[in-house]
Amino acid sequence: MSTVFDERQCTLGEGPLWHPERQQLFWFDILNKRLLSRDNGTEKTWQFDEYVSAAGWVSRTELLIASSTKLFLFNLETEASAKICDLEADNTITRSNDGRADPKGGFWIGTMGFGAEKNAGSIYRYYKGELRKLFSDITISNAICFSPDGKTAYFADTDTLTIQKVALDAEGWPAGAPSLFVDLSADGFNPDGAVVDSEGFLWNAHWGANHVARYNADGKFAEAVSMPAKQISCPAFGGADLQTLFATSAAEGLTGEHEGKTYFAQVKVRGQSEHRVLL
């Protein structure tokens, strides 16, 4: 059974990140340009002047954050920002969306059009000072996550109703073309954010379906965790034992007391600790 973790209703909640050193959950309300958290039960909010959507942890006090124009280092205590690199800064149509750090210390980030324009987005990886485009012609980038052994990456273009997988080389770069992992078209489910647990099962938020679904390494459905909000957007594992499944949601286009809040559920499997971004 899922429970409300935070009552604030996000227009577009996304990018939950459990910081392993702080033992603290961070997440974004993209359309309101906010980073949110809770610290010993107290609500925390950081306001930005552009859309922010995903982050990786760099140190106890610093996050690498993706915005609509750049990747930047943000200090949670001083609120100082330092640009790392541009991210489609010259493209006025797109913003960042889903992202996650990989086991090698790289950071993957997807973009999409503000109006989900067809094929307007891409997926990139920032690693050792280089931002490299990996995949293009993406409409809604989502579900970026990684197998525990670091040999497989997953991602989705929500518009296609499929989740893809791609083999990675020793440095964490794609070693070939992506292939189909899960096809959700028969069920009409929209694959949103995802995370992989310690057993190699992928947990995917199905936008519009009130749940997070779990799939084994062969792409077979295993179970689902129901959530009160309809538009569940992204899961993350956290808690001291990494057995708390958090999930953000979006109130955009909906009314109702459950929409846009952030939830959690206790599960029997452990997640992976979020990887540190190495700058």
GUMAR-52464 format. One record per atom (N, C-alpha, C): x, y, z negated. Coordinates in steps of 0.001 Angstrom, whole numbers, plus 500000, padded with zeros to 6 digits. Each point is the difference from the previous one (the first is absolute). Layout:
! residues N
XYZ/...
This chain:
! residues 279
500843498804500000/499157501196500000/500878501246500000/499626500971500799/500791501227500098/499442501086499087/500879500887499580/499684501055499045/500556501319500521/499358501102499642/500506501317500397/501304500297499268/501026500345500758/501268500437499429/500037501510499859/499452500698501006/499978501467499984/498687500480500612/499319500883499287/498662500446500388/499989501048501109/501138500611500282/500021501055501009/499640499423501372/499087500674500677/499528499517501301/500831500617501121/500820499176500617/500842500451501106/499195499997501297/500174501036500802/499380500004501317/500595498873500835/501323499857499935/500680498895500679/501153499532499119/499666499156499022/501028499427499138/500845499017500794/501317500025499788/500914499133500768/501335499874499279/500827499098500523/501404499904499624/500312499722498546/499283499079499315/500343499734498601/501396499407499871/500744500465499017/501384499576499771/500222499832498509/500337498786499577/500354499764498605/501500500196499841/500374501019499225/501412500302499786/500525499063498919/500917499077500338/500413498993499028/500792500550498816/500739501083500202/500772500560498897/499131500844499071/499008500664500551/499113500833499189/498786499222499486/499749498820500591/498789499236499675/498777500901500151/499888500605501183/498986501024500252/499510499901501433/498695500132500196/499411499959501340/499888501402500575/500407500128501257/499825501236500765/499154499679501226/499189500957500434/499238499825501231/499659501371500569/499451500014501212/499754501245500710/498520500195500307/499588501249500036/498726500390500605/500398500796501238/500082499304501123/500636500583501189/499348501313500415/498692499989500175/499325501161500578/499979501199499057/500210499781498716/500094501104499050/501440500341499641/500956499346500704/501422500338499918/500547499868498582/499606498888499342/500376499826498601/500680498652499742/500942500015499067/500565498806499394/499399499889498608/499508498812499650/499324499804498722/500698498924499189/499819500041498690/500516498976499120/499292500098498655/500344499057499125/499602500057498602/501235499722499162/500168500754498921/501144499835499118/499479499896498570/500076498786499439/499452499748498660/498554500463499877/499224499709501064/498583500316499977/499651501398500456/501007500836500240/499763501392500412/500058500114501515/499018500666500587/499991500196501446/501122500953500419/500697499627501079/501063500837500555/499678500282501466/500255501233500438/499749500403501385/501135500888500495/500487499714501201/500964500870500674/499371500436501320/499907501297500214/499362500553501191/501053500390501034/499756499651501263/500919500337501079/499304500878501035/500785500571500912/499425500898501003/499781499302501335/500251498701500057/499684499219501188/499584498598499574/499488499233500953/499526498652499686/501163499111499568/499808499256498924/500965499023499513/499271498672499867/500713498890500279/499246498749500121/500656498765499411/501331499962499877/500679498776499573/501348500364499392/500505499100499154/501265500278499324/500737498713499669/501291500154499784/500840498953499439/500786500609498857/500403499193499043/500749500553498863/501498499947500276/500676501078499650/501439500144500216/500750499892498677/499448500606498969/500575499951498653/498864500151499003/500320500063498741/498959500159498984/499205501284500200/500650501031500507/499338501298500117/499667500405501428/500482499233501007/499847500446501385/499240498996500863/499121500541500825/499291499232501005/500372500503501387/500061499087500968/500046500383501411/498559500037500473/499528501151500443/498602500188500380/499903500303501492/498991499414500635/499713500286501408/498854500999500086/500220501060500780/498962500998500231/499650500007501489/499209500960500393/499591500091501402/501131500453500916/501096500521499433/501095500498500843/501379499470499632/500139499308498854/501358499654499554/499989498905498945/501202499481499741/500288499233498799/500772500922499070/499619500030498727/500699500892499076/500153499346498634/501039500425499305/500277499535498649/499278500913499028/499251499395499059/499220500798499051/500346499586498582/500348501005499178/500320499763498602/498736500152499162/499594498945499334/498751500001499242/500043500920498790/501184500284499503/500116500821498789/500202501472500310/500850500296500984/500242501410500341/499104500484501139/499382499061500724/499165500275501180/500798500608501154/501316499829499966/500845500460501102/499882499045501176/500002500566501218/499908499211501226/501232500235500869/500428498963500701/501128500118500927/499689499163501233/499956500628501173/499690499274501224/501106499022500346/499592498760500341/500943498982500444/500087500001501523/498840500008500669/499990500043501461/498604500374500487/499921500420501233/498705500277500615/499268498702500305/498664500072499992/499153498877500403/498916500553500922/500240499883501296/499073500519501008/499606501456499694/500987500776499566/499749501386499609/499494500850501162/500350499615501227/499584500778501174/498687499477500599/499395499043499335/498737499428500477/498866500475499095/499189500912500494/498935500591499190/498771499097499885/499997498887500724/498846499097499996/500078498988498863/501225499652499549/500162498873499086/500395500405498583/499763499040499096/500451500079498612/500499498620499590/500695499941498870/500420498706499464/498791499274499422/500108498684499880/498937499216499386/500616498957499075/499998498740500376/500446498928499126/501518499843500022/500592499636498845/501436499787499959/500423499212498772/501200499410500066/500521499230498870/501496499764500192/500724499882498871/501422499665500050/500183498518500269/501056499666500748/500269498601500315/501095499433499083/500212498676500019/500960499379499081/501449500438500184/500330500595501142/501367500464500249/500219501443499558/498933500638499510/500113501392499586/499600500992501060/499478499508501126/499459500888501022/498578500412499656/499484500977500714/498636500469499778/499265500018501333/498915499236500083/499168499961501198/498833500953499820/499690500745501044/498892500950499930/499274500048501344/498685499964499938/499187500100501205/499357501360500129/499714500386501234/499277501245500257/498702499684500743/499123500990500038/498736499867500725/499471501393500307/499073500097500927/499392501288500300/499067500447498894/499898501308499823/499084500537498992/498571499514500244/499649499810501238/498682499499500360/500035498573500499/501027499257499595/500205498616500446/499987499900501526/500685500953500633/500098499980501460/500664498708500477/499484499453501070/500454498707500508/501500500012500306/500729499049499418/501428499778500275/500891501198499696/499544500904499133/500776501212499709/501110499763498982/499934498896499247/500937499771498917/501127499037500337/500922499894499060/501147499097500120/500365499490498617/500913499031499960/500566499524498746/501514500168500069/500569500550498922/501420500311499942/500639499297498803/501331499925500045/500767499568498831/501125500990499748/500105500468498754/501121500835499584/500974499116499248/501249499958500472/501002499111499396/501392500568500229/500729500167498921/501387500486500059/500118501292500806/499094500924499735/500069501319500616/499387500119501372/499422498923500524/499431500011501350/498504499702499957/499215500817500692/498580499722500200/499841499459501415/499592498738500114/499892499352501306/498562499565500252/499487500296501187/498659499554500366/500036498512500315/499107499238499367/499939498555500197/498901499593500962/498802500565499810/498843499637500812/499199501261500324/499533500081501234/499219501166500437/498603499572500421/499216500958500453/498625499765500451/499137499384498903/500193500474498771/499202499566498848/498899501028499760/498782499546499811/498899500933499746/499879500319498508/499914498977499139/499924500214498548/501007499063499340/501158500514499637/501060499182499409/499640499592498574/500164498716499691/499635499492498681/500729498701499693/499782499513498758/500403498665499553/501500499736500067/500839501015499875/501446499797500010/500422499341498691/500585498789500101/500462499274498822/500955498905500447/500617499306499027/501131499134500324/499970498711499194/500450498921500625/500083498714499325/501082500047498928/499886499169498954/500988500035498910/501428499724500449/500179499188501044/501361499696500468/500565501057500940/499205501041500298/500474501087500845/500139499661501461/499458498848500422/500164499572501388/498814500341500891/498910500498499414/498800500307500771/499396501317499542/499600500813500954/499229501209499727/498605499822500581/499033500634499347/498620499984500470/499538501440500222/499112500180500954/499381501309500196/498709499804500783/499180501029499997/498734499928500728/499756501298500746/499319499866501115/499307501128500612/498531499711499723/499423500723499047/498632499715499565/499039499957501175/500251500818500993/499121500097501167/499881498675500760/500998499128499895/499995498719500720/499377498865499189/499713500246498705/499451498985499091/500941498803499833/501294500247500137/500986498929499825/501148500474499114/500663499022499366/501244500228499274/501100499267500754/501116500676500211/501127499431500732/501130499640499032/500877499113500438/501218499699499245/501183500067500960/501174500304499456/501198500080500829/501197499527499184/500855499195500611/501210499512499341/501007501139499854/500758499981498904/501002501024499736/501395499389499989/500982500794500440/501384499535499975/500631500259498633/501288499739499885/500689500108498714/500035501424499456/499830500985500877/499979501402499573/498575500527499825/499022499134500224/498610500404499798/499332500622501207/500659499940501180/499394500533501222/499207498890500700/498946500346500730/499260498983500766/500929499233500937/499855498660499988/500875499141500790/499316499475501258/498798500447500248/499267499556501180/498680500738500095/499126499499500854/498692500627500172/499041499536498904/499076500858499578/498997499587499014/499087498910500568/499429499200499092/499023498990500386/498804500066499053/498915499375500392/498775500059499215/500147499249498683/499596500643498904/499970499361498690/498566499657499595/499114500987500036/498585499789499682/499146500776500990/498979499347500530/499020500639500879/498689500119499226/499594501240499716/498797500242499208/498796500382500858/500160499930501308/498950500492500893/498711499191499884/500103498698499761/498792499178499897/499150500405498801/500659500426498928/499285500433498799/499685501489500012/500618500718500930/499770501433500080/500660500792498881/501016499418499349/500687500684498914/501085500924500547/500171501139499326/500995500992500385/501222499885499083/501129499519500501/501182499855499143/500609501345499638/500046500267498707/500610501240499517/501320499656499327/500321500616498876/501283499778499359/500168498584499488/501256499577499822/500283498639499559/501265499946499156/500116498898499248/501186499743499189/500176498487499935/501247499542499826/500284498569499929/500388499638498568/499426498884499485/500314499573498638/501274499163499963/500366499550498799/501262499268499828/499973498626500643/498805499489500320/499869498694500643/499939500114501523/500104501214500522/499993500213501441/498627500134500613/498970500152499174/498641500224500490/499768501498500197/499333500349501071/499711501407500316/498608500371499521/499911501108499268/498731500543499515/499654501221500844/498865499968500677/499616501059500922/498664500629499601/499988501330499900/498757500722499748/499177500031501277/498759499580499914/499093500056501144/499117501236499863/500357501019500768/499286501282499968/498524499775500343/499125500473499108/498569499893500241/499359498739499471/500787499122499342/499478498684499603/500084499719498499/500373500983499184/499988499861498535/500941498920499451/501090499674500696/500860498966499436/501434500069500535/500860499257499309/501366499738500445/500097498502500234/500438499584501184/500065498585500364/501445499509499985/500167498737499595/501331499383499903/500156498917501066/501148500042500690/500288499044501071/501334499324499737/500100498704500316/501280499320499816/500962500349501136/501204499461499936/501036500371500960/499669499567501418/499008499112500161/499546499584501326/498808500817500492/499606500998499212/498892500854500398/498625499442499680/499943498983499138/498722499396499632/499440500686498770/498694500294500033/499334500648498872/500041499116498766/500336500597498844/500080499244498748/498938500416498993/499815501288499798/499041500501499019/499810501495500216/499052500586499262/499777501439500061/499657500524498611/500407501225499738/499669500693498757/499041501132500343/498810499964499422/498983501016500283/500313501295499260/499633501112500611/500201501321499426/498699500801500120/499713500890499054/498746500773500050/499915500969501169/501146500534500435/499997500985501082/499949499305501348/499301500593500930/499851499399501328/501288500106500804/500584501205500017/501168500252500853/501300499807499218/500288498751499634/501275499682499353/501107500169501040/501056500724499630/500983500410501003/501360499333499879/500464499715498775/501330499400499877/500192499394498622/500574498782499916/500320499389498722/501463500190499615/500292499789498721/501374500003499499/500039499176498726/501098499281499788/500167499256498758/500756500849498991/499580499879498731/500668500732498949/499732499373498651/500239500787498948/499900499482498649/501295499348499585/500157499775498697/501244499455499467/500336498636500583/498969499204500318/500228498665500547/499731499920501502/499731501139500631/499690500078501431/498804499132500380/499078499825499068/498790499239500271/498752500873499986/500200501319500102/498888500929500153/499938500426501460/498866499753500627/499796500414501391/499247501327499987/500703501080500358/499381501319500122/499470500179501421/499021500864500169/499491500300501344/499420501400500040/500403500753501016/499440501331500236/498768499876500890/499213501078500036/498814500019500864/499763501412500507/499039500128500898/499731501288500643/498512500331499929/499717501231499601/498614500463499937/499549500654501300/500913500177500913/499709500701501254/498782499398500703/498992500840500268/498811499573500722/498980499244499165/500275499846498697/499109499231499138/499559500822498793/498912499582499404/499589500542498703/499874498831499036/500075500270498744/499897498934499013/501098500089498967/499711499557498802/500923500178498881/501255499135500094/499966498922500774/501149499093500056/501033500403501052/499600500817500945/500849500264501166/501182500917499659/501151499668500553/501187500843499872/500807499798498739/499515499182499082/500728499772498761/501086498939500204/500884499897499025/501072499011500043/499693498902498999/500153498740500439/499566498847499217/501157499052499700/499740499071499053/500965498935499753/499270498725499622/500673498886500241/499496498686499612/501181499141499577/499797499172499002/501041499066499583/499925498761500881/501138499575500515/500053498829500872/500985498978499426/499956498772500523/500798498914499436/501412499931500586/500212500668501101/501304499963500651/500764501284499723/501319499919500008/500840501179499833/500258500661501343/500093501313499983/500416500721501189/501512500080500090/500480500661501027/501420500333500094/500211501378499391/501142500201499386/500354501336499557/500267500865501229/499520501238499993/500213500889501142/501490500260500182/500460499936501227/501420500159500301/500428501470499916/501207500201499545/500576501344499941/500419500442501406/499740501268500348/500495500563501237/501443500444499805/500879499537500855/501408500383499929/500259501102501012/500299501189499529/500212501135500896/501460500078500442/
